Amino acid sequence: MHVLITGGSSGIGAATAVAYGATGARVTITYNSGEDRAAQVVKRVEQAGGKAAAVRLDLEDHASITTAAEEVGPVDALVANAVRWGTIMPNSVPFEDVPAAEWTAALHANVVGNAVLVGAVLPGMRRNGFGRIVFVSSGAAEEGLPGPGAYGTAKMALHGMARALAWEAGKDGILVNVAAAGFTLTERERPVPQEVADALAARTPTRRLSTADDLAALIVFLGSAANRNLTGEIIRDGSNAGRSAHAL
Ligand SMILES: NC(=O)c1ccc[n+]([C@@H]2O[C@H](COP(=O)([O-])OP(=O)(O)OC[C@H]3O[C@@H](n4cnc5c(N)ncnc54)[C@H](OP(=O)(O)O)[C@@H]3O)[C@@H](O)[C@H]2O)c1
């Protein structure tokens, strides 16, 4: 099993790479600015029992996406996890003050960039008659967040892309799903004040926020042969099953 994980240099992508490694998979992660962090993740994947490599891929630079995909070669699974965050904090910028250029940049990277990436790996999956694609999305897509909306809009577009692809590629043995995270305790999010984390957790069914490892377990299932015939679905993680984001 060869899996390509974009944005594998930190957070959910890094945890997913290590979780795949523990299954003995060959894992290629991509990084954008974090080459050193990616090298550390490669070591962790190998310590977990997998084979690993890292390549640079910038969702904003579509040529870098096709170059990376060519370098990586055929893959059995793609985890489209990388994100250009842009301006997403609730109310940090009023909607009407978000310039058109920010909308263009967010959609160019997070929607068109992922379409280019899928287009690059799909022919190999079709030839093999097997493929698993997992888009990593957010509660910001379906629930919305107050404030600038380009991030959530781009994530919602990935849901449409997954649905279309599920129909388009299912006959070739390719299953396509979305893992929709809620607020997740990654390195980047952990510094959130405890009272905010508690308020977010209180609005979830399980009264706890997910960790990156929780998401990794879901993604590895969706993106492996263990997923036998589940496709076109938006799977909401426990952190995303309430309206926790609105507590921010
Ligand atoms: N953490 C949460 O609470 C949460 C909640 C809902 C959804 N999600 C989703 O989960 C996924 C992972 O989030 P995370 O919290 O693990 O993020 P993170 O720790 O900030 O990692 C983001 C990853 O994306 C890469 N990246 C950033 N800009 C990029 C670009 N222009 N082109 C290619 N790669 C780029 C980063 O690479 P470098 O560091 O190498 O630059 C990094 O590997 C994202 O899709 C995010 O929307 C996260």
The ligand as a MOL file (V3000), in Angstrom:
LIG
                    3D

  0  0  0     0  0            999 V3000
M  V30 BEGIN CTAB
M  V30 COUNTS 48 52 0 0 0
M  V30 BEGIN ATOM
M  V30 1 N -6.7830 21.3120 13.5760 0
M  V30 2 C -8.0880 21.5080 13.5490 0
M  V30 3 O -8.7240 21.8980 14.5460 0
M  V30 4 C -8.8560 21.2590 12.2690 0
M  V30 5 C -10.2480 21.3720 12.3110 0
M  V30 6 C -10.9780 21.1110 11.1780 0
M  V30 7 C -10.3350 20.7450 9.9990 0
M  V30 8 N -8.9930 20.6700 9.9780 0 CHG=1
M  V30 9 C -8.3680 20.3000 8.7080 0
M  V30 10 O -7.4050 19.2870 8.9120 0
M  V30 11 C -6.3430 19.4260 7.9840 0
M  V30 12 C -5.0270 19.4820 8.7310 0
M  V30 13 O -5.0900 20.5220 9.6850 0
M  V30 14 P -3.9830 20.6680 10.8360 0
M  V30 15 O -4.6400 21.3580 11.9570 0
M  V30 16 O -3.3030 19.3740 11.0280 0 CHG=-1
M  V30 17 O -3.0340 21.7290 10.0860 0
M  V30 18 P -1.5220 22.1790 10.3140 0
M  V30 19 O -0.9190 21.4990 11.4940 0
M  V30 20 O -1.5180 23.6620 10.2240 0
M  V30 21 O -0.8460 21.5620 8.9970 0
M  V30 22 C -1.1770 22.0760 7.7470 0
M  V30 23 C -0.3690 21.3320 6.7180 0
M  V30 24 O -0.6700 21.9120 5.4340 0
M  V30 25 C 0.5530 22.2970 4.8200 0
M  V30 26 N 0.3580 23.5030 4.0240 0
M  V30 27 C 0.1440 24.7590 4.4410 0
M  V30 28 N 0.0320 25.5980 3.3920 0
M  V30 29 C 0.2030 24.8150 2.2890 0
M  V30 30 C 0.2190 25.0860 0.9030 0
M  V30 31 N 0.0420 26.3140 0.4180 0
M  V30 32 N 0.4220 24.0510 0.0540 0
M  V30 33 C 0.6190 22.7910 0.5180 0
M  V30 34 N 0.6160 22.4820 1.8240 0
M  V30 35 C 0.4090 23.4860 2.6940 0
M  V30 36 C 1.5240 22.5450 5.9400 0
M  V30 37 O 2.8440 22.3880 5.4310 0
M  V30 38 P 4.1330 23.1590 6.0420 0
M  V30 39 O 3.9170 23.2190 7.5330 0
M  V30 40 O 5.2450 22.2830 5.6120 0
M  V30 41 O 4.1550 24.5050 5.4040 0
M  V30 42 C 1.1280 21.4580 6.9310 0
M  V30 43 O 1.7410 20.2440 6.5990 0
M  V30 44 C -6.6380 20.6940 7.1800 0
M  V30 45 O -7.2340 20.3500 5.9620 0
M  V30 46 C -7.6140 21.4470 8.0640 0
M  V30 47 O -8.4680 22.2820 7.3260 0
M  V30 48 C -8.2200 20.9130 11.0890 0
M  V30 END ATOM
M  V30 BEGIN BOND
M  V30 1 1 1 2
M  V30 2 2 2 3
M  V30 3 1 2 4
M  V30 4 1 4 5
M  V30 5 2 4 48
M  V30 6 2 5 6
M  V30 7 1 6 7
M  V30 8 2 7 8
M  V30 9 1 8 9
M  V30 10 1 8 48
M  V30 11 1 9 10
M  V30 12 1 9 46
M  V30 13 1 10 11
M  V30 14 1 11 12
M  V30 15 1 11 44
M  V30 16 1 12 13
M  V30 17 1 13 14
M  V30 18 2 14 15
M  V30 19 1 14 16
M  V30 20 1 14 17
M  V30 21 1 17 18
M  V30 22 2 18 19
M  V30 23 1 18 20
M  V30 24 1 18 21
M  V30 25 1 21 22
M  V30 26 1 22 23
M  V30 27 1 23 24
M  V30 28 1 23 42
M  V30 29 1 24 25
M  V30 30 1 25 26
M  V30 31 1 25 36
M  V30 32 1 26 27
M  V30 33 1 26 35
M  V30 34 2 27 28
M  V30 35 1 28 29
M  V30 36 1 29 30
M  V30 37 2 29 35
M  V30 38 1 30 31
M  V30 39 2 30 32
M  V30 40 1 32 33
M  V30 41 2 33 34
M  V30 42 1 34 35
M  V30 43 1 36 37
M  V30 44 1 36 42
M  V30 45 1 37 38
M  V30 46 2 38 39
M  V30 47 1 38 40
M  V30 48 1 38 41
M  V30 49 1 42 43
M  V30 50 1 44 45
M  V30 51 1 44 46
M  V30 52 1 46 47
M  V30 END BOND
M  V30 END CTAB
M  END
